[in-house]
Amino acid sequence: MDICVVGAGYVGLVTSACLAYLGNQVIAVESNPERLHSLQSGGVPFFEPGLEEFVKKTSASGNLTFSDNLTAAVQKAQVIFIAVGTPSLPNGEPDLSQVMVVARAIGGALDDSKRRIVVNKSTVPVGSGNWVEMLVSQGVAKAQKSAKETVPASSGRSEGPSFVVVSNPEFLREGSAIADSFYPDRIVVGSIDEQATAVMKNLYKPIISQTFEAPSFAPRPAKLETVPFVVTDLASAELIKYSANAFLAMKISFANEISGLCEKVGADVKQVAQGIGLDYRIGKAFLNAGVGWGGSCFGKDVSALMQVAKEYSYPTSLLEATVAVNDRQRLVVIKKLQEELKILKGRTIGLMGLSFKPDTDDLRDAPALTIAYQLLKMGASVKAYDPVSNDVCKTLHPHLDIVYAADVEDLASDCDALVLVTEWAQFKKADFKKIAKLMRWPLLIDGRNALDEDEIRACGITYRGVGC
Ligand SMILES: NC(=O)c1ccc[n+]([C@@H]2O[C@H](COP(=O)([O-])OP(=O)(O)OC[C@H]3O[C@@H](n4cnc5c(N)ncnc54)[C@H](O)[C@@H]3O)[C@@H](O)[C@H]2O)c1
């Protein structure tokens, strides 16, 4: 099938490469010249495990190309994915300007050679399917008007381009994006158009029935035979995406709320989480207490959901509490530093990790940034080391007065405390005996409860976790 994917970020690029791997002809349209240049030269403009090799391989097969020519890509395609960013505005509403530009441009590019399916893969508020349909129609009308002005009216009557908008929310996680795309828990398509849902089902057939050859670096999970294909109306598909992220964020905030209580009563949140997570109705995932959730999706999707509810004067107490607990939780490590060191002014604190989670260089809404800003505001000196995002942080946050370390031992040198913020695998294997000797004061606050506390204590380091 001929596919056009507009936006070659985390979602667009992974979707493009996976669909190309499955045998489709994919053109990924990217408007950022630097990103496009990097992609056309065989690079990937952000860190995602395995993606660079995978993109190289699918490009070499001839199934994946990159372009900034949206018109040509749209005209060739049967299915057009919108996968541009929808970041939060300061008031919490999603900024839909990228979607607006792209939807109108798609309308302007459509011809009447075939019926197109325009797919909203970007995370957009409820009602956006109808809104995108309106914008595409506006693009069509504008193009038809300017065509009439330049070419005299012909006797033949054209019906105009035919298209339908469907919602196909994305659930991939950065850090495991390719495996998540090949082996998703479900594929959701929101549309009441039977032809469109049939085309989407056909496009995803190799994933639904797991008939494709699994790439060597992303083996198929044992026993996975089929992936549920869930067809809903447009609004329900849009709400599924927001609700899923809100629920996951709420689960983490719940664990964090309980972790505070654990500290008061002398319980251990890891044991509590294990005990409640074994209940199949609850599940073990996303019950880890720590410095809270971040990243490009949870915060913006929870606030966008609250904004939708606000439009209907519908109260969202649970969502508000989810955000409030998370805001409070980010600073819990500062409270622990104060408890141990008393005075933070003049102290040097080393942050282990910057990205919002391991295996990504994404710093959007990363707890490390909140912690660094707060420590600097309090008069401490901040060092940081992240295996992949030191340079990204330097570039994106030039005013953040952080001293970047070359590795974890360089980070520990002359620190009064270390704070584990991102649970990268290499931190778990660090030489804590050596680290203890390098530190000015051997204190480690484990903001993810990810390290072996007995091993760290045995190295002479004071260990403080969260909720224990
Ligand atoms: N990142 C994730 O983990 C994730 C997961 C699920 C859903 N989503 C959703 O998917 C959407 C995309 O997220 P992302 O993280 O990939 O964003 P991103 O910012 O990494 O990528 C968006 C890309 O679109 C490009 N773009 C913007 N306007 C364009 C235009 N007019 N023409 C061509 N390209 C254009 C940008 O240059 C950028 O490369 C968002 O709505 C997000 O909420 C993201």
The ligand as an ORCA input file, in Angstrom:
! r2SCAN-3c Opt
* xyz 0 1
  N       6.510     10.332     21.756
  C       5.714      9.394     22.217
  O       6.120      8.537     23.020
  C       4.275      9.334     21.783
  C       3.527      8.178     22.048
  C       2.194      8.125     21.643
  C       1.624      9.216     21.012
  N       2.356     10.338     20.786
  C       1.717     11.464     20.093
  O       2.138     11.452     18.727
  C       2.276     12.784     18.235
  C       3.689     12.998     17.738
  O       4.560     12.883     18.849
  P       6.143     12.812     18.656
  O       6.705     12.539     20.001
  O       6.459     11.942     17.510
  O       6.432     14.343     18.258
  P       7.763     14.959     17.697
  O       7.722     16.388     18.072
  O       8.920     14.088     18.069
  O       7.615     14.830     16.112
  C       6.773     15.608     15.327
  C       7.468     15.827     13.989
  O       6.568     16.461     13.102
  C       7.310     17.388     12.327
  N       6.399     18.369     11.737
  C       5.751     19.398     12.347
  N       5.013     20.078     11.444
  C       5.188     19.449     10.252
  C       4.698     19.697      8.939
  N       3.895     20.725      8.675
  N       5.084     18.881      7.944
  C       5.931     17.845      8.194
  N       6.435     17.574      9.412
  C       6.067     18.362     10.426
  C       8.280     17.968     13.342
  O       9.356     18.637     12.710
  C       8.701     16.724     14.097
  O       9.816     16.092     13.496
  C       1.902     13.701     19.414
  O       0.554     14.037     19.291
  C       2.118     12.815     20.625
  O       1.305     13.168     21.703
  C       3.674     10.414     21.142
*
